[in-house]
Amino acid sequence: MIDLSTDIKFLPGVGPKKAELLGNEAGIFTYEDLLYYFPYKYVDRSKFYTVRELNPNMPYVQVKGKLTSLKTVGSGRHARLTATFSDGTGTMELVWFKGHKYIKDSLDPKAEYIIFGKPSIFNGMINVVHPEMDKVDPAKSVIRSGLQAFYNTTEKMKKGYLNSRGILKLMQNLFKLLQRETIPETMPAPLTKRLKLINLNDALRTAHFPDNTKHLEKAQFRLKFEELFYLQLNILRIKNQRKLAVKGHIFKVVGDNLNTFYKNNIPFELTNAQKKVIREIRQDMGSGKQMNRLLQGDVGSGKTLVALMVMLIAVDNNYQAALMAPTEILANQHLETISEMLKGINVSIDLLTGSTKKSKREELHEKLRNGELNILIGTHALIEDIVKFHNLGLVIIDEQHRFGVAQRAKLWKKNLHPPHVLVMTATPIPRTLAMTVYGDLDVSVIDELPPGRKPIKTVHYFHNKRNNLNRFLRSELEKGRQIYVVYPLIKESEKMDFKNLNEGYEYMQKAFPEYTTTMVHGKMKTSEKDEAMQEFVSGRSQILVSTTVIEVGVNVPNASVMVIESAERFGLSQLHQLRGRVGRGADQSYCILMTDYKMSEETRKRMNIMTATTDGFEIAEADMKLRGPGDLEGTQQSGLPFSLRIASLSRDSQLLQYARKIAEDILDDDPVLEKPESIMLKKQVAKLTSRKMNWSMIS
């Protein structure tokens, strides 16, 4: 029996050099890795055309015939190899610009060939550039199929003779070795029978060598289902284990602080969405199990108010609460907002950041330890070892994706019994991504805005409308409003971006000399950045020219216009986040997307979506469809316990939900996979998670 963990260098046709390339460029180290390196598309090879039928509008075609002439034209770098090819119905030209000598030496003028490629027309004659050529040899056994697989490759792989066709040849070599073998099943027989899934052996063979689309669909369904099923089974199993193992503080009381706050301090009625979320959180915190909940809410939906009410429940039950934010500006803003909301209520609240002076820190630490301090707001400074709580019962993480797993975990180790955990994000997450990357959490969503908020008007301008834009900006400034102008800065070292940012700053100063313009970017010292931001927050400056450092959390109700320069360089979710910096007051706000007149089709789609809707969840779904979940997360599939090889969280969302339901049914019967019939499931989960551990686990 062939061991699928065999090093790929031992596969016929590979060897040490190609093995190194396959490992470095495609993550293929073993026979099994190659087996699960799936094609990205298939082209129909079941039909043969005649030369007479060909025209340049056709996609890939294949023709059977003979070479009638072969010659090299030109010399040096400009040389090309041309061949005349005939099938009896007409003649066409084959052209090679690279590898002439190798190709010329390998061609047999007497042999019959199947050529495959994209037809075009040159000098009135049909030609195919760099065709694939197979010598017709009945004695030679080659695995053929009606649909030909195409594999992703890199430039380095192509230079090492590992283009798509090279990978296909290796796949043929591997399946020749496996032709008398049966690949061991990875799912229990009762489950595959109940779900009517084809066996793994047939699914893998068909995925690489399908004879028709019907069989291919069955194979892909089996392989995608398995991948998504094990992903969900693992996430839900760990969630079950934690719920069984970790006891939570029981918050029984809804006390004076919350009641007083609710009666006297809330200036407006809570939205139904806020009420629903608070009910879900209260249920968690009274259950005796540790809460691990993700709170999603679009920009301006009122997450901070929910966070405060939850912290008051903790305080009313004689526990302390901590709120951690990713930046000092955001932490300061939370302190100001929450202190203002708590006026007249006897709850002690303070701030701890990297800028907190030593004498203040010592006083803070003492109050924390003896329980005098009820609520502590801060940045990464909260997770320092010196910070000790008297009785920490609740941890809230704002913009949680900005913190690493280890950083978050340090906070809930600051109590003998783990505190309840609420993580918040203003970045709307598509449902399929949320149930995968955050599938171990319970999810709450605030999906409506507080009353009185006017939807932001979004318009798309080309750069040649600059004068119109300036007239509009001036009219807003004259009303006493403030303006953001944001430039892209993809990497801190990009000189062109800095040039554009500085030129934009100078341009705004000249265009609006009677107003104060400030500039903020990531290369400034934290103190300089905070000072410039404070200028704008306080209203001393009216125009802020910035990179995306202002993306999260800055709250300036008087700012009514967001101008996004070179908007084509931002993803949809980032554009939506930037737009959310305005629209925080009662006045009508605007987002203006500036692009060049020449745009790609994808950019055009993004601009159309942004001008059509302000719904963050709708935008997140569209963003995932356009860019895929890997890009959306910032790094390829970050947060997934293992990388997906064939399924897609965006394209296969219905299958994902089906796989999750099957996983839930199994775990309802066997919560931690202990029964004998679950042995294969448990083994497979362990194997897959050992392949790539990258949990975004909460505790």
C-alpha positions as CSV (number, residue, x, y, z in Angstrom):
1,M,0.0,0.0,0.0
2,I,1.3,3.4,-1.0
3,D,2.0,5.8,1.9
4,L,0.4,9.2,1.0
5,S,2.8,11.0,3.4
6,T,5.8,10.0,1.1
7,D,8.0,13.0,0.2
8,I,7.0,14.4,-3.1
9,K,10.6,14.2,-4.4
10,F,10.1,10.4,-4.8
11,L,7.2,10.7,-7.2
12,P,8.4,9.9,-10.8
13,G,9.0,13.1,-12.7
14,V,9.8,15.2,-9.6
15,G,13.2,14.8,-7.9
16,P,14.9,17.2,-5.4
17,K,14.8,20.5,-7.5
18,K,11.2,20.3,-8.5
19,A,10.3,19.1,-5.0
20,E,11.8,22.2,-3.5
21,L,9.8,24.4,-6.0
22,L,6.6,22.6,-5.2
23,G,7.1,23.0,-1.5
24,N,8.1,26.6,-1.5
25,E,5.7,27.8,-4.1
26,A,2.6,25.6,-3.7
27,G,2.9,24.0,-0.3
28,I,3.1,20.5,-1.9
29,F,5.5,18.4,0.2
30,T,3.9,15.0,0.1
31,Y,1.9,12.7,-2.2
32,E,-1.2,13.7,-0.2
33,D,-0.6,17.4,-0.7
34,L,-0.5,16.9,-4.5
35,L,-3.6,14.8,-4.3
36,Y,-5.4,17.7,-2.7
37,Y,-4.0,20.4,-5.0
38,F,-7.2,21.0,-6.9
39,P,-7.7,22.6,-10.3
40,Y,-9.1,26.1,-10.5
41,K,-10.9,25.5,-13.8
42,Y,-11.7,22.8,-16.4
43,V,-11.7,23.0,-20.2
44,D,-13.8,20.7,-22.4
45,R,-11.5,18.3,-24.3
46,S,-14.2,15.9,-25.5
47,K,-14.8,17.7,-28.8
48,F,-12.4,17.8,-31.8
49,Y,-12.7,20.5,-34.4
50,T,-11.5,20.6,-38.0
51,V,-9.1,23.4,-39.1
52,R,-11.9,24.6,-41.5
53,E,-14.3,25.2,-38.5
54,L,-11.9,27.4,-36.6
55,N,-12.3,31.1,-36.1
56,P,-10.6,33.6,-33.7
57,N,-13.7,34.1,-31.5
58,M,-13.5,30.5,-30.3
59,P,-12.2,29.6,-26.8
60,Y,-9.8,26.7,-26.4
61,V,-10.0,24.1,-29.1
62,Q,-8.3,20.8,-30.1
63,V,-7.5,19.5,-33.6
64,K,-5.9,16.3,-34.8
65,G,-3.5,16.4,-37.7
66,K,0.2,16.5,-38.9
67,L,3.0,19.0,-39.2
68,T,3.8,19.8,-42.9
69,S,6.6,22.2,-42.3
70,L,8.8,23.5,-39.5
71,K,11.1,26.6,-39.6
72,T,12.9,29.2,-37.4
73,V,12.1,32.8,-38.3
74,G,14.4,35.7,-37.2
75,S,17.4,35.4,-34.9
76,G,18.4,36.2,-31.3
77,R,15.8,37.5,-28.9
78,H,13.3,38.1,-31.8
79,A,13.5,34.5,-33.2
80,R,10.4,32.4,-33.3
81,L,9.6,28.8,-34.3
82,T,6.7,28.3,-36.7
83,A,5.1,25.1,-38.0
84,T,2.4,24.5,-40.6
85,F,-0.3,22.1,-39.4
86,S,-2.9,20.3,-41.5
87,D,-5.8,18.0,-40.9
88,G,-6.9,17.5,-44.5
89,T,-9.6,20.2,-44.3
90,G,-7.2,23.1,-44.2
91,T,-3.9,24.5,-42.8
92,M,-3.1,26.6,-39.8
93,E,0.1,28.0,-38.2
94,L,1.6,27.0,-34.8
95,V,4.0,29.6,-33.2
96,W,6.5,29.4,-30.4
97,F,8.4,32.4,-29.0
98,K,10.2,30.5,-26.2
99,G,12.1,27.2,-26.0
100,H,12.5,26.9,-29.8
101,K,15.4,24.4,-29.7
102,Y,13.8,22.0,-27.2
103,I,10.5,22.1,-29.0
104,K,12.1,21.7,-32.5
105,D,14.1,18.7,-31.3
106,S,11.1,17.1,-29.6
107,L,8.7,17.3,-32.6
108,D,8.4,14.3,-35.0
109,P,7.4,15.5,-38.6
110,K,6.0,12.0,-39.4
111,A,3.8,11.7,-36.3
112,E,0.1,12.6,-35.9
113,Y,-0.6,15.1,-33.1
114,I,-3.5,16.5,-31.0
115,I,-2.9,20.2,-30.6
116,F,-4.8,22.3,-28.1
117,G,-4.9,26.0,-27.7
118,K,-6.6,29.4,-28.3
119,P,-7.1,30.2,-32.0
120,S,-6.3,33.7,-33.3
121,I,-5.7,35.2,-36.7
122,F,-2.5,36.7,-38.2
123,N,-1.9,37.7,-41.8
124,G,-5.3,36.2,-42.7
125,M,-4.3,32.7,-41.4
126,I,-5.5,30.9,-38.2
127,N,-2.7,30.4,-35.7
128,V,-2.2,29.0,-32.2
129,V,0.6,30.4,-30.0
130,H,2.4,28.0,-27.7
131,P,-0.1,25.1,-28.3
132,E,-0.2,22.0,-26.1
133,M,0.9,19.0,-28.2
134,D,0.2,15.3,-27.6
135,K,1.6,12.7,-30.0
136,V,-1.1,10.2,-30.9
137,D,0.3,6.9,-29.7
138,P,-2.2,4.1,-29.1
139,A,0.4,2.1,-27.3
140,K,1.0,4.8,-24.7
141,S,-1.3,4.7,-21.7
142,V,-2.3,8.2,-20.5
143,I,-5.1,9.1,-18.2
144,R,-7.5,11.1,-20.3
145,S,-10.7,12.8,-19.5
146,G,-13.4,14.9,-21.3
147,L,-12.6,17.9,-19.2
148,Q,-9.0,19.0,-18.8
149,A,-7.9,20.4,-15.4
150,F,-6.0,23.7,-15.1
151,Y,-3.9,24.3,-12.0
152,N,-2.6,27.5,-10.4
153,T,1.1,28.0,-10.8
154,T,3.6,30.8,-10.1
155,E,6.3,32.3,-12.4
156,K,9.0,30.4,-10.6
157,M,7.1,27.1,-11.1
158,K,6.7,27.8,-14.8
159,K,10.4,28.4,-15.2
160,G,11.0,25.1,-13.5
161,Y,8.7,23.3,-16.0
162,L,5.9,23.1,-13.5
163,N,3.2,25.0,-15.4
164,S,-0.4,23.7,-15.3
165,R,0.4,21.0,-17.8
166,G,3.5,20.0,-15.8
167,I,1.3,19.6,-12.7
168,L,-1.2,17.6,-14.7
169,K,1.6,15.2,-15.7
170,L,2.6,14.7,-12.1
171,M,-1.0,14.1,-11.2
172,Q,-1.1,11.4,-13.9
173,N,2.0,9.8,-12.5
174,L,0.5,9.8,-9.0
175,F,-2.7,8.2,-10.1
176,K,-0.8,5.5,-12.0
177,L,0.8,4.6,-8.7
178,L,-2.6,4.6,-7.1
179,Q,-4.5,2.7,-9.8
180,R,-4.5,-0.5,-7.8
181,E,-5.0,1.3,-4.5
182,T,-8.1,2.5,-2.7
183,I,-7.6,5.8,-0.9
184,P,-8.8,5.3,2.7
185,E,-12.1,6.9,3.6
186,T,-12.1,9.9,5.8
187,M,-15.8,10.0,6.7
188,P,-17.9,7.3,8.5
189,A,-19.9,5.0,6.1
190,P,-23.3,5.6,7.8
191,L,-22.8,9.4,7.3
192,T,-21.7,9.1,3.6
193,K,-24.6,6.7,3.0
194,R,-27.2,9.0,4.7
195,L,-26.0,12.1,2.8
196,K,-25.6,10.1,-0.5
197,L,-22.0,11.2,-0.9
198,I,-19.7,9.4,-3.4
199,N,-16.7,7.6,-1.9
200,L,-13.4,9.6,-1.4
201,N,-11.4,7.5,-3.9
202,D,-13.8,8.3,-6.8
203,A,-14.2,11.9,-5.7
204,L,-10.4,12.6,-5.8
205,R,-9.9,10.8,-9.1
206,T,-12.8,12.6,-10.7
207,A,-11.8,16.0,-9.4
208,H,-8.5,15.8,-11.4
209,F,-9.7,13.7,-14.3
210,P,-13.5,14.3,-14.8
211,D,-15.1,12.7,-17.9
212,N,-18.1,14.9,-17.7
213,T,-19.6,17.9,-15.7
214,K,-22.2,15.7,-14.0
215,H,-19.6,13.4,-12.4
216,L,-17.4,16.5,-11.6
217,E,-20.2,18.2,-9.7
218,K,-20.8,15.0,-7.5
219,A,-17.0,14.8,-6.8
220,Q,-16.8,18.5,-5.9
221,F,-19.9,18.3,-3.7
222,R,-18.4,15.4,-1.7
223,L,-15.0,17.1,-1.3
224,K,-16.4,20.6,-0.4
225,F,-18.9,19.2,2.0
226,E,-16.2,17.2,3.8
227,E,-13.9,20.2,4.1
228,L,-16.7,22.5,5.5
229,F,-18.2,19.8,7.7
230,Y,-14.9,19.1,9.5
231,L,-14.2,22.9,9.8
232,Q,-17.6,23.3,11.6
233,L,-17.3,20.1,13.6
234,N,-14.0,21.2,15.0
235,I,-15.2,24.7,15.9
236,L,-18.5,23.5,17.5
237,R,-16.7,20.7,19.4
238,I,-14.3,23.1,21.0
239,K,-17.2,25.4,21.9
240,N,-19.0,22.5,23.5
241,Q,-15.9,21.5,25.5
242,R,-15.4,25.0,26.8
243,K,-19.1,25.3,27.8
244,L,-18.8,22.0,29.7
245,A,-15.5,22.8,31.3
246,V,-15.5,26.5,32.1
247,K,-18.0,27.8,34.7
248,G,-19.0,31.4,34.6
249,H,-19.8,34.0,37.2
250,I,-23.6,34.2,37.8
251,F,-24.9,37.8,37.5
252,K,-28.3,37.4,39.2
253,V,-29.0,41.0,40.0
254,V,-30.3,43.8,37.9
255,G,-29.5,46.5,40.4
256,D,-29.7,50.2,41.2
257,N,-26.9,51.4,38.9
258,L,-28.5,49.9,35.8
259,N,-32.0,50.9,36.8
260,T,-31.1,54.5,37.5
261,F,-29.1,54.7,34.3
262,Y,-32.0,53.3,32.3
263,K,-34.6,55.7,33.9
264,N,-32.6,58.9,34.0
265,N,-29.5,58.9,31.8
266,I,-30.5,57.5,28.4
267,P,-31.6,60.5,26.3
268,F,-33.5,58.4,23.7
269,E,-35.3,55.0,23.4
270,L,-33.1,52.0,22.8
271,T,-33.6,50.4,19.4
272,N,-35.2,47.0,19.3
273,A,-31.9,45.6,18.1
274,Q,-30.1,47.0,21.2
275,K,-32.8,45.6,23.5
276,K,-32.5,42.1,21.9
277,V,-28.7,42.1,22.2
278,I,-28.9,43.1,25.9
279,R,-31.4,40.3,26.5
280,E,-29.1,37.7,24.9
281,I,-26.1,39.0,27.0
282,R,-28.1,38.9,30.2
283,Q,-29.2,35.4,29.5
284,D,-25.5,34.3,29.0
285,M,-24.3,36.0,32.2
286,G,-27.0,34.4,34.3
287,S,-26.5,30.9,32.9
288,G,-23.6,29.8,35.1
289,K,-21.5,29.3,32.0
290,Q,-18.8,31.7,30.8
291,M,-20.1,34.1,28.1
292,N,-18.1,34.2,24.9
293,R,-20.1,36.5,22.6
294,L,-19.3,38.5,19.5
295,L,-21.2,41.8,19.1
296,Q,-21.4,43.0,15.6
297,G,-22.8,46.4,14.9
298,D,-22.4,48.8,12.0
299,V,-20.7,52.1,12.5
300,G,-22.9,54.3,14.7
301,S,-25.3,51.5,15.8
302,G,-24.9,52.1,19.5
303,K,-22.5,49.4,20.6
304,T,-20.9,51.6,23.3
305,L,-24.2,52.1,25.0
306,V,-24.8,48.3,25.1
307,A,-21.3,47.8,26.4
308,L,-21.9,50.3,29.2
309,M,-25.2,48.7,30.3
310,V,-23.5,45.3,30.4
311,M,-20.7,46.7,32.5
312,L,-23.3,48.2,34.9
313,I,-24.8,44.7,35.3
314,A,-21.3,43.5,36.3
315,V,-20.9,46.3,38.8
316,D,-24.4,45.7,40.3
317,N,-23.2,42.1,41.0
318,N,-20.1,43.4,42.8
319,Y,-17.7,42.6,40.0
320,Q,-15.3,44.8,38.1
321,A,-15.4,45.4,34.3
322,A,-12.6,46.2,31.8
323,L,-12.9,47.7,28.3
324,M,-9.9,47.4,26.0
325,A,-9.5,49.5,22.9
326,P,-6.8,49.3,20.2
327,T,-5.7,53.0,20.3
328,E,-5.2,55.7,23.0
329,I,-7.5,58.0,21.0
330,L,-10.3,55.4,21.0
331,A,-9.7,54.6,24.7
332,N,-9.9,58.4,25.6
333,Q,-13.0,58.7,23.5
334,H,-14.7,55.8,25.4
335,L,-13.8,57.4,28.7
336,E,-15.3,60.7,27.7
337,T,-18.4,59.2,26.3
338,I,-19.0,56.8,29.2
339,S,-18.2,59.4,31.9
340,E,-20.7,61.7,30.3
341,M,-23.4,59.0,30.2
342,L,-22.7,58.1,33.9
343,K,-23.3,61.6,35.3
344,G,-25.0,61.4,38.6
345,I,-24.4,57.6,39.1
346,N,-22.0,56.5,41.8
347,V,-19.7,54.3,39.6
348,S,-16.0,54.8,39.6
349,I,-14.3,54.8,36.2
350,D,-10.7,55.5,35.0
351,L,-8.3,55.2,32.1
352,L,-5.0,53.3,31.8
353,T,-2.9,53.8,28.6
354,G,0.8,53.9,27.7
355,S,0.7,57.6,28.4
356,T,-0.6,57.3,32.0
357,K,1.9,58.9,34.4
358,K,3.7,56.8,37.0
359,S,2.1,58.4,40.0
360,K,-1.4,58.0,38.5
361,R,-0.6,54.4,37.6
362,E,0.3,53.5,41.2
363,E,-3.0,55.1,42.4
364,L,-4.9,53.2,39.8
365,H,-3.3,49.8,40.6
366,E,-4.1,50.3,44.3
367,K,-7.8,51.1,43.6
368,L,-8.1,48.2,41.2
369,R,-6.6,45.7,43.8
370,N,-8.9,46.9,46.6
371,G,-12.0,47.0,44.5
372,E,-12.6,50.8,44.7
373,L,-12.4,51.1,40.9
374,N,-15.4,49.6,39.1
375,I,-14.7,50.1,35.4
376,L,-11.2,50.4,33.8
377,I,-10.9,51.5,30.2
378,G,-7.6,51.2,28.5
379,T,-5.3,50.0,25.7
380,H,-2.7,47.2,25.6
381,A,-1.6,48.6,29.0
382,L,-4.4,46.6,30.6
383,I,-2.7,43.3,29.9
384,E,0.6,44.2,31.7
385,D,1.4,41.7,34.4
386,I,1.4,44.5,37.1
387,V,-2.3,45.2,36.5
388,K,-4.2,43.2,39.1
389,F,-8.0,43.3,39.6
390,H,-9.9,42.7,42.9
391,N,-12.7,40.7,41.1
392,L,-12.8,41.0,37.3
393,G,-16.1,39.7,36.1
394,L,-16.4,41.1,32.6
395,V,-14.0,41.9,29.8
396,I,-15.1,43.8,26.7
397,I,-12.7,44.0,23.7
398,D,-13.4,46.8,21.2
399,E,-12.4,46.3,17.5
400,Q,-11.2,42.9,18.6
401,H,-9.5,42.1,15.2
402,R,-6.8,44.6,16.1
403,F,-5.6,42.4,19.0
404,G,-3.7,39.2,18.8
405,V,-4.9,36.0,20.4
406,A,-2.3,36.0,23.1
407,Q,-3.0,39.7,24.0
408,R,-6.7,39.0,24.4
409,A,-6.1,35.8,26.4
410,K,-4.0,37.7,28.9
411,L,-7.0,39.8,30.1
412,W,-9.2,36.9,31.0
413,K,-6.4,35.2,32.9
414,K,-6.5,38.1,35.4
415,N,-9.1,36.4,37.5
416,L,-9.2,33.0,39.2
417,H,-12.4,32.1,37.3
418,P,-12.4,33.4,33.7
419,P,-14.6,36.5,33.3
420,H,-17.4,36.8,30.9
421,V,-16.1,38.0,27.5
422,L,-17.8,40.3,25.0
423,V,-15.9,41.2,21.8
424,M,-17.2,44.0,19.6
425,T,-16.5,44.9,16.0
426,A,-17.8,47.7,13.8
427,T,-16.6,45.8,10.8
428,P,-19.6,43.9,9.5
429,I,-18.7,40.3,8.9
430,P,-20.6,38.2,6.3
431,R,-22.7,35.4,8.0
432,T,-20.7,32.6,6.5
433,L,-17.4,34.1,7.6
434,A,-18.7,34.9,11.1
435,M,-19.9,31.3,11.6
436,T,-16.5,30.0,10.5
437,V,-13.8,32.4,11.8
438,Y,-15.9,33.2,14.9
439,G,-17.9,30.0,14.9
440,D,-16.9,29.2,18.4
441,L,-18.6,32.3,19.7
442,D,-22.3,33.2,20.1
443,V,-23.0,36.1,17.8
444,S,-25.3,39.1,18.4
445,V,-26.0,41.7,15.8
446,I,-27.2,45.3,16.1
447,D,-28.7,45.8,12.7
448,E,-30.5,49.1,13.0
449,L,-29.3,52.7,13.6
450,P,-30.6,54.9,16.5
451,P,-33.5,57.3,15.6
452,G,-32.6,60.6,14.1
453,R,-29.6,59.4,12.2
454,K,-29.7,60.5,8.5
455,P,-28.2,58.1,6.0
456,I,-24.9,59.3,4.5
457,K,-25.2,60.4,0.9
458,T,-22.4,58.8,-1.2
459,V,-21.3,60.2,-4.6
460,H,-18.6,59.1,-7.0
461,Y,-16.5,61.9,-8.7
462,F,-13.7,61.7,-11.3
463,H,-10.6,63.8,-10.7
464,N,-11.7,66.3,-13.4
465,K,-14.6,67.4,-11.1
466,R,-12.2,68.9,-8.6
467,N,-13.6,72.5,-8.9
468,N,-17.2,71.2,-8.3
469,L,-15.9,69.4,-5.2
470,N,-14.1,72.5,-3.9
471,R,-17.3,74.6,-4.2
472,F,-19.2,72.0,-2.3
473,L,-16.6,71.7,0.4
474,R,-16.5,75.4,0.8
475,S,-20.3,75.5,1.3
476,E,-20.0,72.9,4.1
477,L,-17.1,74.7,5.8
478,E,-19.1,78.0,5.7
479,K,-21.9,76.2,7.6
480,G,-19.3,75.5,10.3
481,R,-18.8,71.8,9.4
482,Q,-15.5,69.9,9.3
483,I,-14.0,67.7,6.5
484,Y,-11.9,64.6,6.3
485,V,-9.7,64.0,3.3
486,V,-8.2,60.5,3.2
487,Y,-5.3,59.2,1.0
488,P,-4.3,55.5,0.6
489,L,-1.2,54.4,2.3
490,I,-0.7,50.7,1.6
491,K,2.8,50.4,3.0
492,E,4.5,52.9,5.2
493,S,7.5,53.0,2.8
494,E,5.6,53.9,-0.4
495,K,7.1,57.2,-1.4
496,M,4.4,57.9,-4.0
497,D,1.7,57.7,-1.3
498,F,3.6,60.1,0.9
499,K,4.1,62.5,-2.0
500,N,0.4,62.4,-2.8
501,L,-0.5,62.9,0.9
502,N,1.8,65.9,1.3
503,E,0.7,67.4,-2.0
504,G,-2.9,66.9,-0.9
505,Y,-2.2,68.7,2.4
506,E,-0.5,71.6,0.6
507,Y,-3.4,71.8,-1.9
508,M,-6.1,72.0,0.8
509,Q,-4.1,74.7,2.6
510,K,-4.0,76.8,-0.7
511,A,-7.6,76.0,-1.7
512,F,-9.0,76.9,1.7
513,P,-6.5,79.4,3.2
514,E,-8.9,80.9,5.7
515,Y,-9.4,77.5,7.4
516,T,-7.0,75.4,9.4
517,T,-5.8,72.1,7.9
518,T,-3.9,69.4,9.8
519,M,-2.3,66.2,8.7
520,V,-2.0,62.7,10.2
521,H,-0.2,59.6,9.1
522,G,1.3,56.5,10.5
523,K,4.9,57.6,10.5
524,M,4.3,60.4,13.0
525,K,5.2,59.8,16.6
526,T,2.1,58.8,18.7
527,S,2.2,62.1,20.6
528,E,2.3,64.1,17.4
529,K,-0.5,62.1,15.9
530,D,-2.7,62.4,19.0
531,E,-2.0,66.2,19.1
532,A,-3.0,66.6,15.4
533,M,-6.1,64.5,15.9
534,Q,-7.0,66.5,19.0
535,E,-6.8,69.7,17.0
536,F,-9.5,68.3,14.7
537,V,-11.6,66.7,17.5
538,S,-11.7,70.0,19.4
539,G,-12.7,71.9,16.3
540,R,-9.5,74.1,16.2
541,S,-8.8,72.7,12.8
542,Q,-11.5,72.3,10.1
543,I,-9.8,70.0,7.6
544,L,-8.0,66.8,8.4
545,V,-5.8,65.3,5.7
546,S,-5.0,61.8,6.7
547,T,-4.1,58.2,5.8
548,T,-6.4,55.4,7.0
549,V,-5.1,55.8,10.6
550,I,-8.4,57.6,11.3
551,E,-10.4,54.5,10.1
552,V,-11.5,53.2,13.5
553,G,-13.3,54.8,16.3
554,V,-12.8,58.6,15.9
555,N,-16.0,60.4,16.8
556,V,-16.4,64.0,15.6
557,P,-20.1,64.7,15.3
558,N,-19.4,68.0,13.5
559,A,-17.5,66.4,10.6
560,S,-20.0,66.1,7.7
561,V,-17.8,65.3,4.7
562,M,-15.5,62.3,4.0
563,V,-13.4,62.7,0.8
564,I,-11.6,59.5,-0.2
565,E,-8.9,60.1,-2.7
566,S,-7.9,57.2,-5.1
567,A,-10.9,55.3,-3.8
568,E,-10.1,52.5,-6.3
569,R,-7.2,51.5,-4.0
570,F,-9.5,50.6,-1.1
571,G,-11.6,47.5,-0.5
572,L,-15.3,47.8,0.0
573,S,-15.3,47.2,3.7
574,Q,-12.5,49.7,4.2
575,L,-14.4,52.3,2.2
576,H,-17.5,51.7,4.4
577,Q,-15.4,52.0,7.6
578,L,-14.0,55.3,6.4
579,R,-17.5,56.5,5.4
580,G,-18.6,55.8,9.0
581,R,-16.4,58.5,10.4
582,V,-19.1,61.0,9.3
583,G,-22.8,60.9,9.9
584,R,-22.4,61.0,13.6
585,G,-24.4,64.2,14.2
586,A,-27.9,65.4,13.3
587,D,-26.7,67.1,10.1
588,Q,-26.7,65.6,6.6
589,S,-23.3,64.0,5.9
590,Y,-21.6,63.1,2.6
591,C,-19.0,60.6,1.4
592,I,-17.2,61.5,-1.9
593,L,-15.3,58.8,-3.7
594,M,-12.6,60.2,-6.0
595,T,-11.1,58.0,-8.8
596,D,-9.5,58.3,-12.2
597,Y,-11.8,58.2,-15.2
598,K,-10.1,54.9,-16.3
599,M,-11.3,52.2,-14.0
600,S,-11.2,48.4,-13.9
601,E,-14.5,46.5,-14.0
602,E,-14.1,45.5,-10.3
603,T,-13.5,49.2,-9.3
604,R,-16.6,50.2,-11.1
605,K,-18.6,47.5,-9.3
606,R,-17.2,48.7,-5.9
607,M,-18.1,52.3,-6.6
608,N,-21.6,51.3,-7.7
609,I,-22.2,49.3,-4.5
610,M,-20.9,52.1,-2.3
611,T,-23.2,54.7,-3.9
612,A,-26.2,52.3,-3.8
613,T,-26.2,51.2,-0.2
614,T,-25.1,52.2,3.3
615,D,-25.9,48.7,4.8
616,G,-22.6,47.4,6.1
617,F,-23.7,43.7,6.1
618,E,-24.7,44.0,2.4
619,I,-21.4,45.6,1.6
620,A,-19.5,42.9,3.5
621,E,-21.2,40.2,1.6
622,A,-20.4,41.9,-1.7
623,D,-16.8,42.5,-0.6
624,M,-16.4,38.8,0.1
625,K,-17.8,37.8,-3.3
626,L,-15.5,40.3,-5.1
627,R,-12.3,39.6,-3.1
628,G,-12.8,36.3,-1.3
629,P,-12.5,35.6,2.4
630,G,-8.7,35.5,2.5
631,D,-8.3,39.1,1.4
632,L,-11.2,40.1,3.6
633,E,-9.5,38.8,6.6
634,G,-6.2,40.6,5.8
635,T,-4.2,37.4,5.4
636,Q,-5.0,34.3,3.6
637,Q,-7.8,32.6,5.5
638,S,-6.5,33.9,8.8
639,G,-8.5,32.6,11.7
640,L,-9.4,29.3,10.1
641,P,-8.2,26.2,11.9
642,F,-7.0,24.8,8.6
643,S,-6.8,26.3,5.1
644,L,-9.5,25.4,2.6
645,R,-8.3,23.6,-0.5
646,I,-11.5,23.3,-2.6
647,A,-14.4,25.0,-0.8
648,S,-15.0,28.7,-0.8
649,L,-16.7,30.6,2.1
650,S,-18.3,33.0,-0.3
651,R,-19.3,30.7,-3.2
652,D,-20.4,27.8,-1.0
653,S,-22.3,29.6,1.7
654,Q,-25.4,27.3,1.5
655,L,-23.3,24.2,1.6
656,L,-21.5,25.6,4.7
657,Q,-24.8,26.1,6.5
658,Y,-25.8,22.6,5.6
659,A,-22.5,21.2,6.8
660,R,-22.8,23.1,10.1
661,K,-26.3,21.7,10.6
662,I,-25.0,18.1,10.2
663,A,-22.1,18.8,12.6
664,E,-24.6,20.3,15.1
665,D,-26.8,17.2,14.9
666,I,-23.8,14.9,15.5
667,L,-22.6,16.9,18.5
668,D,-26.1,17.1,20.0
669,D,-25.9,13.3,20.3
670,D,-22.1,13.2,21.2
671,P,-20.9,16.6,22.4
672,V,-17.2,15.9,22.6
673,L,-17.0,12.9,20.1
674,E,-16.5,10.2,22.7
675,K,-18.7,7.4,21.3
676,P,-17.2,4.5,19.3
677,E,-18.9,5.6,16.1
678,S,-17.2,9.0,16.4
679,I,-13.6,7.7,16.4
680,M,-13.0,8.4,12.7
681,L,-14.5,11.9,13.0
682,K,-12.2,12.7,16.0
683,K,-9.1,11.3,14.3
684,Q,-9.8,13.3,11.1
685,V,-10.4,16.6,13.0
686,A,-7.1,16.0,14.9
687,K,-5.2,15.4,11.6
688,L,-6.7,18.5,9.8
689,T,-6.1,20.9,12.7
690,S,-2.4,19.7,13.1
691,R,-2.0,20.9,9.5
692,K,-2.5,24.5,10.3
693,M,-3.3,25.8,13.7
694,N,-4.3,29.5,13.7
695,W,-7.2,29.8,16.0
696,S,-8.7,33.2,16.8
697,M,-10.0,31.6,19.9
698,I,-11.4,33.7,22.6
699,S,-10.6,31.6,25.6
